[in-house]
Amino acid sequence: MNSRSSQSAFKSQNKTDVKHFKPFISVCFIIFTLFTLVFLKMEERRMSYAVLKLTREFKTVTEIKKQKEIQLAKLSRPQFVEHIAKGKLTLKRATDKQIIHLNPVATVSTIK
């Protein structure tokens, strides 16, 4: 019976040890949960700043793109191209005598 009494004493001491650790485990769990919440809030804030920065950069890039499209439209106008050709390149408008009209050549598939 001595072994049974020692086993029951060991079990009762185990239960009291676990009872002593329960508050410590609970406090550790609460602290861990609070640190996790703080970390998640910091990550949320960091991500929102990153999104804000990217949004500003996107607006800047789209504005530059619009300006470049407008500049391209201005530079590719026929009047502007003609002005540059006459002014800087000293080209002249082609006369009717200088234009060569080519007739399409009949191919084997078009001949019946």
C-alpha positions as CSV (number, residue, x, y, z in Angstrom):
1,M,0.0,0.0,0.0
2,N,2.9,2.2,0.4
3,S,3.3,2.5,-3.4
4,R,-0.3,3.5,-3.8
5,S,-0.1,6.2,-1.2
6,S,3.1,7.5,-2.8
7,Q,1.3,7.6,-6.2
8,S,-1.7,9.4,-4.9
9,A,0.7,11.9,-3.1
10,F,2.5,12.4,-6.4
11,K,-0.7,13.0,-8.3
12,S,-2.0,15.5,-5.7
13,Q,1.4,17.3,-5.8
14,N,1.2,17.4,-9.6
15,K,-2.2,18.9,-9.4
16,T,-1.1,21.6,-7.1
17,D,1.9,22.3,-9.3
18,V,-0.4,22.7,-12.3
19,K,-2.6,25.0,-10.3
20,H,0.3,27.2,-9.5
21,F,1.3,27.5,-13.2
22,K,-2.2,28.3,-14.4
23,P,-2.1,32.0,-13.5
24,F,1.4,32.3,-15.0
25,I,0.3,30.6,-18.2
26,S,-2.8,32.8,-18.4
27,V,-0.7,36.0,-17.9
28,C,1.8,34.8,-20.6
29,F,-1.1,34.1,-23.0
30,I,-2.6,37.5,-22.4
31,I,0.8,39.2,-22.9
32,F,1.4,37.2,-26.1
33,T,-2.0,38.2,-27.4
34,L,-1.4,41.9,-26.6
35,F,2.0,41.8,-28.3
36,T,0.4,40.1,-31.3
37,L,-2.3,42.8,-31.5
38,V,0.3,45.6,-31.3
39,F,2.4,43.9,-34.0
40,L,-0.7,43.6,-36.3
41,K,-1.6,47.2,-35.7
42,M,1.9,48.3,-36.6
43,E,1.9,46.2,-39.7
44,E,-1.5,47.6,-40.7
45,R,-0.1,51.2,-40.3
46,R,3.1,50.3,-42.3
47,M,1.0,48.8,-45.1
48,S,-1.3,51.8,-45.2
49,Y,1.7,54.1,-45.5
50,A,3.1,52.0,-48.3
51,V,-0.3,52.1,-50.1
52,L,-0.4,55.8,-49.7
53,K,3.1,56.2,-51.1
54,L,2.3,54.0,-54.1
55,T,-1.0,55.8,-54.7
56,R,0.9,59.2,-54.9
57,E,3.5,57.7,-57.2
58,F,0.8,56.2,-59.4
59,K,-0.9,59.6,-59.7
60,T,2.4,61.2,-60.6
61,V,3.1,58.6,-63.2
62,T,-0.3,58.9,-64.8
63,E,0.0,62.7,-64.9
64,I,3.4,62.3,-66.7
65,K,1.9,59.8,-69.1
66,K,-0.9,62.2,-69.9
67,Q,1.6,65.0,-70.5
68,K,3.7,62.8,-72.8
69,E,0.6,61.8,-74.8
70,I,-0.3,65.4,-75.3
71,Q,3.2,66.3,-76.3
72,L,3.2,63.4,-78.8
73,A,-0.1,64.6,-80.3
74,K,1.3,68.1,-80.7
75,L,4.6,66.8,-82.3
76,S,2.9,64.4,-84.7
77,R,0.4,67.0,-86.1
78,P,0.8,67.2,-89.9
79,Q,1.1,71.0,-89.7
80,F,3.9,70.8,-87.2
81,V,5.8,68.1,-89.2
82,E,5.4,70.2,-92.3
83,H,6.7,73.3,-90.5
84,I,9.8,71.5,-89.2
85,A,10.4,69.9,-92.7
86,K,10.3,73.3,-94.4
87,G,12.1,75.3,-91.6
88,K,14.8,73.1,-90.3
89,L,15.3,70.5,-93.0
90,T,14.8,72.9,-96.0
91,L,12.4,70.5,-97.7
92,K,9.7,71.6,-100.1
93,R,6.2,70.3,-100.8
94,A,6.2,67.8,-103.6
95,T,4.7,68.9,-106.9
96,D,2.4,66.8,-109.1
97,K,5.3,66.1,-111.5
98,Q,7.4,64.6,-108.7
99,I,4.8,62.1,-107.6
100,I,5.0,58.7,-109.2
101,H,1.8,56.7,-109.4
102,L,2.3,53.0,-109.5
103,N,-0.4,50.7,-110.9
104,P,-0.8,47.4,-109.1
105,V,0.8,44.5,-110.9
106,A,-1.5,41.6,-111.9
107,T,-0.7,38.4,-110.1
108,V,-1.4,34.9,-111.1
109,S,-4.3,34.7,-108.7
110,T,-6.1,37.7,-110.2
111,I,-5.7,36.5,-113.8
112,K,-8.7,34.4,-114.9
